[in-house]
Every structure is written in structure tokens, then in C-alpha cells.
Amino acid sequence: MYHIISRFGSIFLLLSKNLFPFPKKRSSSLQESQNACRKDTEVHLMNICALKGGGSLESDSVERFLLARVANMYYEDGFTQQEIADLLGISRVQVVRKLKKARETGIVRIIVDSSYLGDVDTARHLKEAFGLRDALVVPSTATEGGLRTALGKVAANYVSIHVKPGSVVGIAWGRTLRELVINLPRISVKNLVVTNIIGGLSMVGDRGAQELALIMSRQLGGRAALLSVPFRVDTKNIKDALLADTAVAGTIRLAKGADIILVGVGSVTDEDLQEIYKSEGLYDLPTIEGMKALGAAGELIGRYYDRSGQVIPCERYENIVGLDLCDLKNGKTVLAVAGGERKVPAILGALRGGFINALVTDEGTAQELLRQQGG
């Protein structure tokens, strides 16, 4: 026998294989695939017999062959458990049992790559220090673009695992959230609803909340319930009139009750963010500088707060249409996807303020958050 190594994220799978190859090509029809696979199995069983000197097949040899066969199809060739059952003419329960036995007997050996253990350990410390539901930590990268991609991919995996039939997902806007959305797998989640938790920003294009909600709903096979209003309006009277609309009010209620809410975290040093809010007519530079003077450390869905999580007062919040920071404290999962040195104060304030209860970040940011928290 010999061994091959396959990498699945931070897990290495060592699979003992027999001296004959396993076919990987799938035939055009299930019947053809079943016939080919069963015929091939018979041939390989005969090969075992020949290798043993032409004697009869021992039950142990047959069993080990079948265990290796099933394990190879599952771990190496990417067949699902049901596909393996159909191809080999056995039940899915038998496939599950054979995979389990393959691990128990050493035909499949799983080894955790120790280089990732630091991230796992750091994530655990984050959960304990801030009382989080979930924390995921990725290795830090040299560029902001590379970090956004890494964070987005991990967050996409988290979302795809946690959305359930009938779930409601709310999403804000931003570049990192766009990375999350475009890295979602194409699946079909029954009765899933995706909505944007704030109105539309005219300057942000394909990273706006409405656009991200629409793309996410398509990726996950759900329905988009869009909050089709601007992010900012001129007066509170206009905002009140919009909120009196039955469709708008219904969508906001839906967003407030979302099972998962996805947000980015803004830095007060982010000039791009400042320019967007200035162009939208929400905050001019003197207003932002005034909030900084009051201790503003970060921004979430248009509102600013300090390092302790206290909201910085500003009358212009009344012009924003969508969820407020208090709506993020509804007991559901609020996942922030953010990282990088300059965002540490913003993430720290969001954690201390209780605006988020789950976090995807990078190792360097996580370590600094723990240091400043005293953990």
C-alpha cells in the first residue's frame, strides 16, 4: 500500500489505497455509472484474489477493499454519500458506517495542521473575552485587499453552514461584505429570505446593501425582500412618511427580526467612507471631525460610537432610513466581518457596545483586541 495526502482547509486526510486505481470519471447516466462502478469493483476484488495467490477472497480483505473504495470516492473523488450509495448499490447508512470504520481502522487518518492551531486558540480566547457566540480567525495578510478576500471566504462558509430553511438574513454594505457574498456557494435554502438592513447608497455600486441582498438571495436560492428606500433623506418628516408606508414598514420589521445580520465595521480614519457619507449629504467633514473630538472610534450602519461602545450623539442619525444600533441587540446573531490594524478601535467599540455578537477577523487584529481588553 501507499499513501496520498489531500488538504481540506486546515485538515490533512491520509488515505491508504490499494495498488489498483480508482476510476474518477462519472458516466452520463446513473445506470451507466452504477454498472461501470459495480463491474470495476468486481474486477478489483478479483485482483485482490490474484495478488493473494489465486485463493478465495477472505472477508477481511473484501471489507478493507470496500472501506478503501468508499473512502476514496468520498474524500478523493468528491462524491456525496448518497451518490456513493447509488453507485455501489448500498444504502446511505452503510456508506456512513463504512466511512466511520475507515477512520477507526486507519484506512483514513485525519491529521490537524498545527500551523492553524494558533488561529483556533485565538478564536476561543475572543469568544471568552467578549462573550461572543462565534469567532473565526484567519491568518493576517500583507494587503487590505487580500485580507478582505480571506475574511469574506471564511464568513461565506460560516453563513452557508448556519442558514436554515425559513431563515431571514439581513445585510448591510461594504467591500468586505461583498467578498462574503461573491464567495457564497450556490445552494438552495428553502424559504430563505434576504433583506438589506439600511437603504441604498448611490455611490457604492455593487457593494451597496440592496445589491448585496439581491446577489446573496440568488446564491443561496432564496428570495430578496428589498428595502427600496434611500440611505438618507432630507428631513425626519420624509423619513416618517416612508416608514408609514406598509411595504417599507414590513421590510424593516422583517430586517429587525432577522436570524442573522451581517455588518461591516467602519474606521474613523477611512477617507473613502468619509467621502461616501459626504457625497450622500449625511456628514460633512466638520461633523465627522466633531464626532472624533467626542471620542468616535468606529462606525456601524451610519452611526458612530466610542471605544467603550457608547453612541456618539448626532442629530443627523434621524435622517438615516433602516435599522438603528439598538436593533442589533435583539438576541439574534449579528456577525461583523472586519480586520486590519486601523479597524481595531472600531471593532473593539462594537464588541464592548454589544452591537455584534459574532466576529470574523484576522490573527493580528484579534491579538490586539485581546491585549486592549486585558485578555
KEMAR-397702 format. One record per residue (C-alpha): residue number from 1; residue in three letters; x, z, y. Coordinates in Angstrom, 2 decimals, always signed. Example, Ala and Ser with C-alpha at 12.3 -4.5 7.8 and 13.67 -1.06 7.14 Angstrom:
% KEMAR-397702
nr 1&rest ALA&X +12.30&Z +7.80&Y -4.50 .
nr 2&rest SER&X +13.67&Z +7.14&Y -1.06 .
This chain:
% KEMAR-397702
nr 1&rest MET&X +0.00&Z +0.00&Y +0.00 .
nr 2&rest TYR&X +0.94&Z -0.33&Y +3.64 .
nr 3&rest HIS&X -0.44&Z +0.98&Y +6.91 .
nr 4&rest ILE&X -1.66&Z -0.59&Y +10.10 .
nr 5&rest ILE&X -2.38&Z +1.16&Y +13.37 .
nr 6&rest SER&X -5.33&Z +0.41&Y +15.64 .
nr 7&rest ARG&X -5.84&Z +2.03&Y +19.02 .
nr 8&rest PHE&X -9.27&Z +3.16&Y +20.22 .
nr 9&rest GLY&X -8.73&Z +4.75&Y +23.68 .
nr 10&rest SER&X -6.69&Z +7.87&Y +23.03 .
nr 11&rest ILE&X -7.23&Z +7.80&Y +19.26 .
nr 12&rest PHE&X -5.00&Z +6.13&Y +16.69 .
nr 13&rest LEU&X -6.53&Z +5.13&Y +13.35 .
nr 14&rest LEU&X -4.20&Z +4.73&Y +10.40 .
nr 15&rest LEU&X -5.91&Z +2.76&Y +7.66 .
nr 16&rest SER&X -4.45&Z +2.39&Y +4.21 .
nr 17&rest LYS&X -5.09&Z -1.14&Y +2.97 .
nr 18&rest ASN&X -4.79&Z -2.80&Y -0.40 .
nr 19&rest LEU&X -2.33&Z -5.63&Y -0.94 .
nr 20&rest PHE&X -5.02&Z -8.27&Y -0.55 .
nr 21&rest PRO&X -6.51&Z -9.38&Y +2.78 .
nr 22&rest PHE&X -10.00&Z -8.66&Y +4.05 .
nr 23&rest PRO&X -11.91&Z -11.66&Y +5.42 .
nr 24&rest LYS&X -12.98&Z -11.23&Y +9.05 .
nr 25&rest LYS&X -14.92&Z -14.38&Y +9.77 .
nr 26&rest ARG&X -18.68&Z -13.96&Y +9.96 .
nr 27&rest SER&X -20.77&Z -16.75&Y +8.46 .
nr 28&rest SER&X -23.57&Z -18.39&Y +10.39 .
nr 29&rest SER&X -26.35&Z -16.75&Y +8.39 .
nr 30&rest LEU&X -26.82&Z -13.29&Y +6.95 .
nr 31&rest GLN&X -27.45&Z -14.69&Y +3.45 .
nr 32&rest GLU&X -24.22&Z -16.72&Y +3.53 .
nr 33&rest SER&X -22.31&Z -13.69&Y +4.81 .
nr 34&rest GLN&X -23.76&Z -11.47&Y +2.09 .
nr 35&rest ASN&X -22.95&Z -13.94&Y -0.65 .
nr 36&rest ALA&X -19.41&Z -14.52&Y +0.63 .
nr 37&rest CYS&X -18.73&Z -10.82&Y +1.11 .
nr 38&rest ARG&X -20.02&Z -9.83&Y -2.33 .
nr 39&rest LYS&X -18.15&Z -12.68&Y -4.02 .
nr 40&rest ASP&X -14.99&Z -11.68&Y -2.20 .
nr 41&rest THR&X -15.49&Z -8.07&Y -3.31 .
nr 42&rest GLU&X -15.79&Z -9.17&Y -6.93 .
nr 43&rest VAL&X -12.57&Z -11.21&Y -6.65 .
nr 44&rest HIS&X -10.68&Z -8.28&Y -5.18 .
nr 45&rest LEU&X -11.93&Z -5.98&Y -7.91 .
nr 46&rest MET&X -10.58&Z -8.48&Y -10.44 .
nr 47&rest ASN&X -7.27&Z -8.44&Y -8.53 .
nr 48&rest ILE&X -7.13&Z -4.68&Y -8.94 .
nr 49&rest CYS&X -7.67&Z -5.13&Y -12.65 .
nr 50&rest ALA&X -4.89&Z -7.73&Y -12.83 .
nr 51&rest LEU&X -2.49&Z -5.54&Y -10.88 .
nr 52&rest LYS&X -3.17&Z -2.76&Y -13.38 .
nr 53&rest GLY&X -2.07&Z -4.96&Y -16.29 .
nr 54&rest GLY&X -5.36&Z -6.59&Y -17.21 .
nr 55&rest GLY&X -7.04&Z -3.37&Y -18.29 .
nr 56&rest SER&X -10.53&Z -2.27&Y -17.45 .
nr 57&rest LEU&X -11.31&Z -1.00&Y -13.98 .
nr 58&rest GLU&X -11.21&Z +2.75&Y -13.54 .
nr 59&rest SER&X -13.98&Z +4.30&Y -11.48 .
nr 60&rest ASP&X -11.43&Z +5.89&Y -9.13 .
nr 61&rest SER&X -9.80&Z +2.54&Y -8.39 .
nr 62&rest VAL&X -13.15&Z +0.91&Y -7.72 .
nr 63&rest GLU&X -14.20&Z +3.77&Y -5.45 .
nr 64&rest ARG&X -10.98&Z +3.69&Y -3.45 .
nr 65&rest PHE&X -11.28&Z -0.04&Y -3.08 .
nr 66&rest LEU&X -14.82&Z +0.25&Y -1.75 .
nr 67&rest LEU&X -13.80&Z +3.05&Y +0.61 .
nr 68&rest ALA&X -10.96&Z +0.94&Y +1.98 .
nr 69&rest ARG&X -13.25&Z -2.08&Y +2.13 .
nr 70&rest VAL&X -15.92&Z -0.29&Y +4.17 .
nr 71&rest ALA&X -13.34&Z +1.41&Y +6.42 .
nr 72&rest ASN&X -11.61&Z -1.89&Y +7.15 .
nr 73&rest MET&X -14.86&Z -3.62&Y +8.03 .
nr 74&rest TYR&X -15.87&Z -0.75&Y +10.35 .
nr 75&rest TYR&X -12.59&Z +0.18&Y +12.07 .
nr 76&rest GLU&X -10.72&Z -3.12&Y +11.98 .
nr 77&rest ASP&X -13.32&Z -5.90&Y +11.97 .
nr 78&rest GLY&X -15.83&Z -4.22&Y +14.26 .
nr 79&rest PHE&X -18.89&Z -4.48&Y +12.03 .
nr 80&rest THR&X -21.63&Z -1.92&Y +12.66 .
nr 81&rest GLN&X -22.66&Z +0.44&Y +9.88 .
nr 82&rest GLN&X -25.91&Z -1.47&Y +9.41 .
nr 83&rest GLU&X -24.09&Z -4.81&Y +9.23 .
nr 84&rest ILE&X -21.75&Z -3.44&Y +6.56 .
nr 85&rest ALA&X -24.73&Z -2.16&Y +4.59 .
nr 86&rest ASP&X -26.43&Z -5.55&Y +4.77 .
nr 87&rest LEU&X -23.27&Z -7.45&Y +3.82 .
nr 88&rest LEU&X -22.37&Z -5.26&Y +0.84 .
nr 89&rest GLY&X -25.94&Z -4.75&Y -0.33 .
nr 90&rest ILE&X -25.87&Z -0.97&Y +0.03 .
nr 91&rest SER&X -27.76&Z +1.46&Y +2.26 .
nr 92&rest ARG&X -26.57&Z +2.57&Y +5.69 .
nr 93&rest VAL&X -26.48&Z +6.17&Y +4.39 .
nr 94&rest GLN&X -24.00&Z +5.04&Y +1.71 .
nr 95&rest VAL&X -21.84&Z +3.41&Y +4.39 .
nr 96&rest VAL&X -21.80&Z +6.65&Y +6.41 .
nr 97&rest ARG&X -20.82&Z +8.63&Y +3.32 .
nr 98&rest LYS&X -18.04&Z +6.20&Y +2.40 .
nr 99&rest LEU&X -16.59&Z +6.33&Y +5.91 .
nr 100&rest LYS&X -16.65&Z +10.11&Y +5.76 .
nr 101&rest LYS&X -14.98&Z +10.12&Y +2.34 .
nr 102&rest ALA&X -12.38&Z +7.59&Y +3.51 .
nr 103&rest ARG&X -11.31&Z +10.10&Y +6.16 .
nr 104&rest GLU&X -11.40&Z +13.02&Y +3.73 .
nr 105&rest THR&X -9.26&Z +11.22&Y +1.11 .
nr 106&rest GLY&X -6.66&Z +9.96&Y +3.59 .
nr 107&rest ILE&X -7.56&Z +6.27&Y +3.41 .
nr 108&rest VAL&X -8.35&Z +6.62&Y +7.11 .
nr 109&rest ARG&X -6.28&Z +9.08&Y +9.10 .
nr 110&rest ILE&X -7.05&Z +9.88&Y +12.73 .
nr 111&rest ILE&X -4.23&Z +10.98&Y +15.00 .
nr 112&rest VAL&X -4.79&Z +12.02&Y +18.61 .
nr 113&rest ASP&X -2.26&Z +10.52&Y +21.01 .
nr 114&rest SER&X -0.69&Z +13.65&Y +22.53 .
nr 115&rest SER&X +0.10&Z +11.84&Y +25.79 .
nr 116&rest TYR&X -3.61&Z +12.11&Y +26.63 .
nr 117&rest LEU&X -3.94&Z +15.81&Y +25.86 .
nr 118&rest GLY&X -2.92&Z +16.79&Y +29.40 .
nr 119&rest ASP&X -5.94&Z +14.95&Y +30.80 .
nr 120&rest VAL&X -8.27&Z +16.63&Y +28.31 .
nr 121&rest ASP&X -6.83&Z +20.04&Y +29.12 .
nr 122&rest THR&X -7.12&Z +19.43&Y +32.86 .
nr 123&rest ALA&X -10.74&Z +18.33&Y +32.48 .
nr 124&rest ARG&X -11.53&Z +21.55&Y +30.65 .
nr 125&rest HIS&X -9.96&Z +23.60&Y +33.46 .
nr 126&rest LEU&X -12.00&Z +21.66&Y +36.04 .
nr 127&rest LYS&X -15.23&Z +22.46&Y +34.21 .
nr 128&rest GLU&X -14.35&Z +26.13&Y +34.07 .
nr 129&rest ALA&X -13.10&Z +26.42&Y +37.66 .
nr 130&rest PHE&X -16.11&Z +24.72&Y +39.27 .
nr 131&rest GLY&X -18.85&Z +25.34&Y +36.72 .
nr 132&rest LEU&X -19.29&Z +21.63&Y +36.01 .
nr 133&rest ARG&X -21.47&Z +20.09&Y +33.36 .
nr 134&rest ASP&X -18.87&Z +17.43&Y +32.66 .
nr 135&rest ALA&X -15.41&Z +16.47&Y +33.87 .
nr 136&rest LEU&X -13.37&Z +13.45&Y +32.88 .
nr 137&rest VAL&X -9.79&Z +12.92&Y +33.99 .
nr 138&rest VAL&X -7.84&Z +9.65&Y +33.92 .
nr 139&rest PRO&X -4.11&Z +9.15&Y +34.49 .
nr 140&rest SER&X -3.20&Z +8.67&Y +38.15 .
nr 141&rest THR&X -2.18&Z +5.17&Y +39.23 .
nr 142&rest ALA&X +0.12&Z +3.76&Y +41.89 .
nr 143&rest THR&X -2.57&Z +1.84&Y +43.81 .
nr 144&rest GLU&X -6.04&Z +2.68&Y +45.09 .
nr 145&rest GLY&X -7.42&Z -0.50&Y +43.55 .
nr 146&rest GLY&X -6.01&Z +0.37&Y +40.14 .
nr 147&rest LEU&X -7.38&Z +3.89&Y +40.41 .
nr 148&rest ARG&X -10.87&Z +2.67&Y +41.33 .
nr 149&rest THR&X -10.86&Z +0.39&Y +38.28 .
nr 150&rest ALA&X -9.71&Z +3.17&Y +35.94 .
nr 151&rest LEU&X -12.28&Z +5.61&Y +37.31 .
nr 152&rest GLY&X -15.03&Z +3.00&Y +37.12 .
nr 153&rest LYS&X -14.34&Z +2.16&Y +33.49 .
nr 154&rest VAL&X -14.40&Z +5.79&Y +32.36 .
nr 155&rest ALA&X -17.53&Z +6.51&Y +34.39 .
nr 156&rest ALA&X -19.21&Z +3.42&Y +32.95 .
nr 157&rest ASN&X -18.55&Z +4.69&Y +29.45 .
nr 158&rest TYR&X -19.97&Z +8.09&Y +30.40 .
nr 159&rest VAL&X -23.15&Z +6.56&Y +31.81 .
nr 160&rest SER&X -23.69&Z +4.24&Y +28.83 .
nr 161&rest ILE&X -23.47&Z +7.22&Y +26.48 .
nr 162&rest HIS&X -25.73&Z +9.55&Y +28.47 .
nr 163&rest VAL&X -28.60&Z +7.25&Y +29.46 .
nr 164&rest LYS&X -31.53&Z +7.66&Y +27.11 .
nr 165&rest PRO&X -34.81&Z +5.79&Y +26.66 .
nr 166&rest GLY&X -37.05&Z +6.63&Y +29.59 .
nr 167&rest SER&X -34.14&Z +7.84&Y +31.78 .
nr 168&rest VAL&X -34.13&Z +7.39&Y +35.53 .
nr 169&rest VAL&X -30.75&Z +6.70&Y +37.13 .
nr 170&rest GLY&X -30.15&Z +6.88&Y +40.88 .
nr 171&rest ILE&X -27.11&Z +5.32&Y +42.53 .
nr 172&rest ALA&X -25.51&Z +5.39&Y +45.99 .
nr 173&rest TRP&X -22.99&Z +2.85&Y +47.25 .
nr 174&rest GLY&X -19.24&Z +2.23&Y +47.35 .
nr 175&rest ARG&X -16.30&Z +0.36&Y +45.87 .
nr 176&rest THR&X -15.68&Z +2.81&Y +43.05 .
nr 177&rest LEU&X -19.34&Z +2.79&Y +42.04 .
nr 178&rest ARG&X -19.19&Z -1.00&Y +41.97 .
nr 179&rest GLU&X -16.32&Z -0.73&Y +39.46 .
nr 180&rest LEU&X -18.54&Z +1.54&Y +37.38 .
nr 181&rest VAL&X -21.44&Z -0.92&Y +37.44 .
nr 182&rest ILE&X -19.47&Z -4.06&Y +36.58 .
nr 183&rest ASN&X -17.80&Z -2.29&Y +33.65 .
nr 184&rest LEU&X -21.06&Z -1.19&Y +32.04 .
nr 185&rest PRO&X -21.67&Z -2.68&Y +28.60 .
nr 186&rest ARG&X -24.64&Z -5.00&Y +28.17 .
nr 187&rest ILE&X -27.10&Z -2.88&Y +26.24 .
nr 188&rest SER&X -30.85&Z -2.40&Y +26.17 .
nr 189&rest VAL&X -32.17&Z +1.05&Y +27.00 .
nr 190&rest LYS&X -35.92&Z +1.21&Y +26.53 .
nr 191&rest ASN&X -37.95&Z +2.12&Y +29.63 .
nr 192&rest LEU&X -34.83&Z +2.78&Y +31.71 .
nr 193&rest VAL&X -35.35&Z +2.76&Y +35.48 .
nr 194&rest VAL&X -32.55&Z +2.41&Y +38.04 .
nr 195&rest THR&X -33.08&Z +3.08&Y +41.74 .
nr 196&rest ASN&X -30.95&Z +3.32&Y +44.86 .
nr 197&rest ILE&X -30.98&Z +6.76&Y +46.47 .
nr 198&rest ILE&X -30.32&Z +5.50&Y +50.01 .
nr 199&rest GLY&X -31.38&Z +2.47&Y +51.99 .
nr 200&rest GLY&X -29.39&Z -0.74&Y +52.37 .
nr 201&rest LEU&X -26.22&Z -1.13&Y +54.43 .
nr 202&rest SER&X -25.85&Z -4.58&Y +55.94 .
nr 203&rest MET&X -22.02&Z -4.64&Y +55.99 .
nr 204&rest VAL&X -21.10&Z -3.66&Y +52.45 .
nr 205&rest GLY&X -22.29&Z -6.68&Y +50.47 .
nr 206&rest ASP&X -22.10&Z -6.33&Y +46.71 .
nr 207&rest ARG&X -21.21&Z -2.63&Y +46.88 .
nr 208&rest GLY&X -24.45&Z -1.64&Y +48.57 .
nr 209&rest ALA&X -26.83&Z +0.76&Y +46.84 .
nr 210&rest GLN&X -29.60&Z -1.80&Y +46.38 .
nr 211&rest GLU&X -27.24&Z -4.37&Y +44.90 .
nr 212&rest LEU&X -25.64&Z -1.84&Y +42.55 .
nr 213&rest ALA&X -29.02&Z -0.61&Y +41.34 .
nr 214&rest LEU&X -30.09&Z -4.17&Y +40.58 .
nr 215&rest ILE&X -26.88&Z -5.03&Y +38.71 .
nr 216&rest MET&X -26.97&Z -1.75&Y +36.75 .
nr 217&rest SER&X -30.56&Z -2.32&Y +35.66 .
nr 218&rest ARG&X -29.60&Z -5.75&Y +34.30 .
nr 219&rest GLN&X -26.54&Z -4.45&Y +32.48 .
nr 220&rest LEU&X -28.48&Z -1.65&Y +30.80 .
nr 221&rest GLY&X -31.59&Z -3.67&Y +30.06 .
nr 222&rest GLY&X -33.76&Z -1.57&Y +32.34 .
nr 223&rest ARG&X -35.99&Z -2.03&Y +35.37 .
nr 224&rest ALA&X -34.92&Z -1.80&Y +39.01 .
nr 225&rest ALA&X -37.13&Z +0.23&Y +41.34 .
nr 226&rest LEU&X -35.53&Z -0.62&Y +44.67 .
nr 227&rest LEU&X -35.80&Z +1.43&Y +47.82 .
nr 228&rest SER&X -36.14&Z -1.59&Y +50.09 .
nr 229&rest VAL&X -35.51&Z +0.02&Y +53.46 .
nr 230&rest PRO&X -32.53&Z +0.12&Y +55.83 .
nr 231&rest PHE&X -29.98&Z +2.90&Y +55.53 .
nr 232&rest ARG&X -30.51&Z +3.82&Y +59.20 .
nr 233&rest VAL&X -33.42&Z +3.43&Y +61.58 .
nr 234&rest ASP&X -33.50&Z +3.89&Y +65.34 .
nr 235&rest THR&X -35.81&Z +6.87&Y +65.59 .
nr 236&rest LYS&X -37.30&Z +9.64&Y +63.47 .
nr 237&rest ASN&X -40.76&Z +8.21&Y +64.20 .
nr 238&rest ILE&X -39.78&Z +4.96&Y +62.50 .
nr 239&rest LYS&X -38.38&Z +6.93&Y +59.55 .
nr 240&rest ASP&X -41.60&Z +8.95&Y +59.27 .
nr 241&rest ALA&X -43.64&Z +5.75&Y +59.30 .
nr 242&rest LEU&X -41.54&Z +4.31&Y +56.47 .
nr 243&rest LEU&X -41.84&Z +7.50&Y +54.42 .
nr 244&rest ALA&X -45.62&Z +7.34&Y +54.86 .
nr 245&rest ASP&X -45.66&Z +4.01&Y +53.01 .
nr 246&rest THR&X -46.92&Z +4.52&Y +49.47 .
nr 247&rest ALA&X -44.26&Z +2.32&Y +47.82 .
nr 248&rest VAL&X -41.37&Z +3.87&Y +49.76 .
nr 249&rest ALA&X -42.57&Z +7.41&Y +49.18 .
nr 250&rest GLY&X -42.99&Z +6.71&Y +45.47 .
nr 251&rest THR&X -39.49&Z +5.31&Y +45.12 .
nr 252&rest ILE&X -37.96&Z +8.29&Y +46.92 .
nr 253&rest ARG&X -39.86&Z +10.67&Y +44.62 .
nr 254&rest LEU&X -38.51&Z +8.71&Y +41.67 .
nr 255&rest ALA&X -34.95&Z +9.00&Y +43.03 .
nr 256&rest LYS&X -35.30&Z +12.74&Y +43.63 .
nr 257&rest GLY&X -36.31&Z +13.24&Y +40.02 .
nr 258&rest ALA&X -33.56&Z +11.04&Y +38.55 .
nr 259&rest ASP&X -31.94&Z +12.29&Y +35.36 .
nr 260&rest ILE&X -28.51&Z +11.05&Y +36.50 .
nr 261&rest ILE&X -27.42&Z +10.42&Y +40.08 .
nr 262&rest LEU&X -24.20&Z +8.53&Y +40.74 .
nr 263&rest VAL&X -22.32&Z +9.02&Y +44.01 .
nr 264&rest GLY&X -19.02&Z +8.22&Y +45.61 .
nr 265&rest VAL&X -17.22&Z +10.64&Y +47.94 .
nr 266&rest GLY&X -16.08&Z +9.59&Y +51.40 .
nr 267&rest SER&X -12.94&Z +10.75&Y +53.16 .
nr 268&rest VAL&X -12.94&Z +11.57&Y +56.88 .
nr 269&rest THR&X -9.67&Z +9.60&Y +57.14 .
nr 270&rest ASP&X -11.24&Z +6.43&Y +55.70 .
nr 271&rest GLU&X -11.22&Z +3.94&Y +58.58 .
nr 272&rest ASP&X -13.28&Z +1.43&Y +56.59 .
nr 273&rest LEU&X -16.06&Z +3.99&Y +56.17 .
nr 274&rest GLN&X -15.95&Z +4.84&Y +59.86 .
nr 275&rest GLU&X -16.19&Z +1.16&Y +60.79 .
nr 276&rest ILE&X -19.19&Z +0.64&Y +58.48 .
nr 277&rest TYR&X -21.12&Z +3.56&Y +59.98 .
nr 278&rest LYS&X -20.18&Z +2.44&Y +63.49 .
nr 279&rest SER&X -21.43&Z -1.11&Y +62.82 .
nr 280&rest GLU&X -24.65&Z +0.27&Y +61.32 .
nr 281&rest GLY&X -25.26&Z +2.15&Y +64.56 .
nr 282&rest LEU&X -25.17&Z +5.53&Y +62.83 .
nr 283&rest TYR&X -21.98&Z +7.22&Y +64.04 .
nr 284&rest ASP&X -19.70&Z +6.11&Y +66.84 .
nr 285&rest LEU&X -16.08&Z +7.28&Y +66.93 .
nr 286&rest PRO&X -16.70&Z +10.22&Y +69.31 .
nr 287&rest THR&X -19.42&Z +11.53&Y +66.98 .
nr 288&rest ILE&X -17.13&Z +11.35&Y +63.95 .
nr 289&rest GLU&X -14.29&Z +12.99&Y +65.87 .
nr 290&rest GLY&X -16.69&Z +15.71&Y +66.98 .
nr 291&rest MET&X -17.66&Z +16.41&Y +63.35 .
nr 292&rest LYS&X -13.98&Z +16.51&Y +62.41 .
nr 293&rest ALA&X -13.43&Z +19.10&Y +65.13 .
nr 294&rest LEU&X -16.14&Z +21.19&Y +63.45 .
nr 295&rest GLY&X -14.20&Z +21.03&Y +60.20 .
nr 296&rest ALA&X -15.65&Z +17.95&Y +58.48 .
nr 297&rest ALA&X -13.72&Z +17.28&Y +55.27 .
nr 298&rest GLY&X -15.87&Z +14.78&Y +53.41 .
nr 299&rest GLU&X -18.98&Z +12.62&Y +53.34 .
nr 300&rest LEU&X -21.78&Z +12.06&Y +50.84 .
nr 301&rest ILE&X -24.73&Z +9.66&Y +51.36 .
nr 302&rest GLY&X -24.09&Z +9.65&Y +55.11 .
nr 303&rest ARG&X -23.83&Z +13.40&Y +55.64 .
nr 304&rest TYR&X -20.64&Z +15.30&Y +56.46 .
nr 305&rest TYR&X -19.58&Z +18.74&Y +55.23 .
nr 306&rest ASP&X -16.53&Z +21.01&Y +55.43 .
nr 307&rest ARG&X -14.11&Z +22.20&Y +52.74 .
nr 308&rest SER&X -16.35&Z +25.08&Y +51.79 .
nr 309&rest GLY&X -19.34&Z +22.79&Y +51.28 .
nr 310&rest GLN&X -21.18&Z +23.72&Y +54.46 .
nr 311&rest VAL&X -23.02&Z +20.79&Y +56.03 .
nr 312&rest ILE&X -21.74&Z +19.81&Y +59.48 .
nr 313&rest PRO&X -24.78&Z +19.69&Y +61.81 .
nr 314&rest CYS&X -25.61&Z +16.32&Y +63.34 .
nr 315&rest GLU&X -28.92&Z +15.16&Y +64.80 .
nr 316&rest ARG&X -28.30&Z +11.62&Y +63.58 .
nr 317&rest TYR&X -28.97&Z +12.64&Y +59.98 .
nr 318&rest GLU&X -32.64&Z +12.30&Y +60.95 .
nr 319&rest ASN&X -32.12&Z +8.54&Y +61.21 .
nr 320&rest ILE&X -30.98&Z +8.12&Y +57.58 .
nr 321&rest VAL&X -33.56&Z +6.94&Y +55.05 .
nr 322&rest GLY&X -33.15&Z +8.16&Y +51.48 .
nr 323&rest LEU&X -32.13&Z +11.33&Y +49.68 .
nr 324&rest ASP&X -30.63&Z +14.28&Y +51.54 .
nr 325&rest LEU&X -27.82&Z +16.53&Y +50.30 .
nr 326&rest CYS&X -30.32&Z +19.22&Y +49.34 .
nr 327&rest ASP&X -31.96&Z +16.70&Y +46.99 .
nr 328&rest LEU&X -28.74&Z +16.60&Y +44.96 .
nr 329&rest LYS&X -29.27&Z +20.23&Y +43.94 .
nr 330&rest ASN&X -32.26&Z +19.54&Y +41.71 .
nr 331&rest GLY&X -30.66&Z +20.65&Y +38.46 .
nr 332&rest LYS&X -30.07&Z +17.15&Y +37.11 .
nr 333&rest THR&X -26.67&Z +15.52&Y +36.55 .
nr 334&rest VAL&X -25.01&Z +14.40&Y +39.79 .
nr 335&rest LEU&X -21.83&Z +12.54&Y +38.87 .
nr 336&rest ALA&X -19.19&Z +11.88&Y +41.52 .
nr 337&rest VAL&X -16.66&Z +9.16&Y +40.78 .
nr 338&rest ALA&X -13.69&Z +9.64&Y +43.11 .
nr 339&rest GLY&X -9.96&Z +10.21&Y +43.15 .
nr 340&rest GLY&X -6.78&Z +9.91&Y +45.14 .
nr 341&rest GLU&X -4.85&Z +12.31&Y +47.33 .
nr 342&rest ARG&X -6.74&Z +11.68&Y +50.55 .
nr 343&rest LYS&X -10.07&Z +12.47&Y +48.90 .
nr 344&rest VAL&X -9.07&Z +15.93&Y +47.68 .
nr 345&rest PRO&X -10.67&Z +17.81&Y +50.65 .
nr 346&rest ALA&X -13.84&Z +15.74&Y +50.34 .
nr 347&rest ILE&X -14.18&Z +16.30&Y +46.58 .
nr 348&rest LEU&X -13.37&Z +20.00&Y +46.99 .
nr 349&rest GLY&X -16.10&Z +20.43&Y +49.58 .
nr 350&rest ALA&X -18.63&Z +18.55&Y +47.44 .
nr 351&rest LEU&X -17.81&Z +20.80&Y +44.49 .
nr 352&rest ARG&X -17.98&Z +24.02&Y +46.49 .
nr 353&rest GLY&X -21.21&Z +22.93&Y +48.15 .
nr 354&rest GLY&X -22.85&Z +22.31&Y +44.79 .
nr 355&rest PHE&X -23.72&Z +18.73&Y +45.71 .
nr 356&rest ILE&X -22.17&Z +17.43&Y +42.47 .
nr 357&rest ASN&X -22.02&Z +18.98&Y +39.00 .
nr 358&rest ALA&X -20.05&Z +16.34&Y +37.13 .
nr 359&rest LEU&X -16.83&Z +14.56&Y +38.10 .
nr 360&rest VAL&X -14.68&Z +11.63&Y +37.07 .
nr 361&rest THR&X -11.29&Z +11.83&Y +38.79 .
nr 362&rest ASP&X -7.56&Z +11.36&Y +38.18 .
nr 363&rest GLU&X -4.92&Z +13.80&Y +36.97 .
nr 364&rest GLY&X -3.14&Z +14.25&Y +40.30 .
nr 365&rest THR&X -6.37&Z +14.87&Y +42.19 .
nr 366&rest ALA&X -7.62&Z +17.25&Y +39.51 .
nr 367&rest GLN&X -4.43&Z +19.31&Y +39.59 .
nr 368&rest GLU&X -4.61&Z +19.62&Y +43.37 .
nr 369&rest LEU&X -8.28&Z +20.62&Y +43.23 .
nr 370&rest LEU&X -7.39&Z +23.36&Y +40.75 .
nr 371&rest ARG&X -4.47&Z +24.52&Y +42.86 .
nr 372&rest GLN&X -6.60&Z +24.80&Y +46.01 .
nr 373&rest GLN&X -9.37&Z +26.54&Y +44.10 .
nr 374&rest GLY&X -6.86&Z +29.01&Y +42.76 .
nr 375&rest GLY&X -7.30&Z +27.91&Y +39.16 .
